[in-house]
Amino acid sequence: MRTAARIAAGALAVALLAGAAWLAWTLTAERMSAAMGLGPPDGVVVVEECYEVSDSEGYSDGTDCKGRFTPAGGGADRARPIVVQDTNGKHRAGTLLPVRLAKGVAHEPSASPAVKYGIAAAMILVLGTVSAGWLLTAAWRGRAPEGSVLLTSTLVGLMAVAVLGIAAGLLAGIVALFL
């Protein structure tokens, strides 16, 4: 009976890890690669106007630009309106921005959204990894560790992701100033 419980805990831990990896990949990978500028541009946006965006609490959340998107290799007849999220700043009307599309949203290569998506992926992975580690510890020892261990480990992991995310954001900002 004890062996069956260990096998079940191990299988559940593997399922949690796989689920966390799948969720992080599904929710963030395409957007992060578009924000990082990986791969060839999907097209060009002719900027019409740019404006500051605020979050739900009124704090600045970057700059978006509206314009007309023309797919790579497409003519002006295929142009359509689009919003480019998290641009590198306000661009003048008429500026051509090479963009990548992710889930229907245009992205100009920029460190800020890439860091945001990286933090989101890391938080998902921390939640899955800590829970799986707790289950594997239970399977290894033959008894479940205290629930406070799970809570403490989760909080420490999420704080580490937040601190590293802030550090990565600051570093990306400093690099962007010099490039």
N, C-alpha and C positions, 0 to 999 in steps of 0.2 A: 504494500500500500504506500509506503514511504517513497519507494522508487517511482511509482506512478505520479505522485505529487511533485517530485523533483522534475520529472520529464515534462509534466504539464506546465510548471513554472518556467522551465527553460524554453519551451515552445512559445509560451505567452511573451516571454522577454524578446525572443527573436521576432515575433509578430509585431511587438511594439516598436522595435528598432526599424523593421522594414516599413511599417506604417508611417513612422516619423520621417524617414528618408523619402518615401514616396510623397508625403504631404509637403515637405519642404521643397522638393523638386517641382511638384505640380504648381504650387502657389508662387514660387519665387524665381526659378531658374530662367525662364524665358524673359521675364521682365528685367532681371539682373543682367543678363547677357546683352539685352538691347540697351540698357542704361550704360553699360560699360563700353558699348561700341564694338562688340565682337561681331565679326562677319561683315560682309559688304552691306552698304546702306540699302534699304528697301525702296528708297525714293528720296525726293527732295520736297521740302516745304518752302513756299514763298511766304514769308512772314507778312501779315497784315497789321497785327498789333500784339503787344506783349503787356502783361499786367501781373501785379503781385497777387498771390493766392494766400488766403488765411485758413488756418485750421478751425475746428469747431469752437475753440476758445478765443479766437481772434489773434493768435500769434502767427507771424509770417511763416508760410510753408513753401517758399520758393516763388519762382516765376514761371508762368505758362504763356505760350504764344499761340495765337490763332492764325491760321493761314490756309493755303491751298496745297494739298499734297498731290504730287504727281509720282506714280510708281516708276521705279527704274525701268528704262526702256519704253515707257509709255509716253504718249503724246499729250498735248494740252487738253485734248478731248476727254482724257481719263482723269483729269484733275478733280479733286473733291475737297470739301472743307474738312479741316481736322484741327485738333488742339495738340500741341507739343507740350508735354508735362515736364516740369523740373528742368527748365533750360538753364544754361550757364549765365543767364542774366537777361536783361532787356535788349532785344535786337531791334534795329531800325526796320521800318516797313520796307519791303522789297528784298530783304536779306534772304539768301538761299541757305537753308539748313539741311544737310544730309541727315536723314533720320532712319531709325530702325523701328519696326512695328512689333508690338508684343500684346497679344490679346486685344487688338483693335486700337491700341493707344500708341501714339508716336513718341519716341524718346530721342533726344539729342544726347550724344555721349557726355556724361556728367558723373562726377564722383558722388554727389549727394544722394541721388536715388539708388545708386549701386550699393552704397553703404546701408541705406534703409532696408533694402531687400536682403542684404547679407545678414543684418541683425535679425530680421524676421525669420530667416531660415535657421540661423543659429539658435534662436529661442525655441523653435519647434523641435530641433534636434536635441537640445538640452532636456526638454520635457520628456521626450521619448527615451533618451539615453539614461537619465536618472531613474525613471520608472523601471526600465529594463534591468539596470544595475541592482536595484532594490529586489526585484524578483529573482535575479541570479544569485544574489547573496542568500535569499531565503532557500533557494534550491540547494546551494552549496552547504549551508549550515544545517539544513533540515528543519529550520524554523524561521518564521518571519522576523526581521529586525523591527525595532520599534518604529511606529509611524512618524515619530519626531525626526528620525534619521532621514526619512524620505522628504519630509517638509524642509528640513535644514539643507539637505543636498540640493533640492530644487531651487530654493531661494539663493543659495551660494552660486549655483550655476547660472541663474538668470542675472544676478548682479555682475558676475564675471563677463557675461555677454554684453551687458549694458556698458560696463567700463571699457571693454575692448572695442565696442562699437563707437563710443565717444572718441577714444584714442584714434581709431581708424578714420573717423570723420574729420578730426582735427588734422591728421596727417594728410588726408586727401585735400583738405582745404589749403594747407600750406603748399603742397605740390602744385595745386591749380594756380596759386598766386605766381609761381615762378615759371609756369609753362605758357 
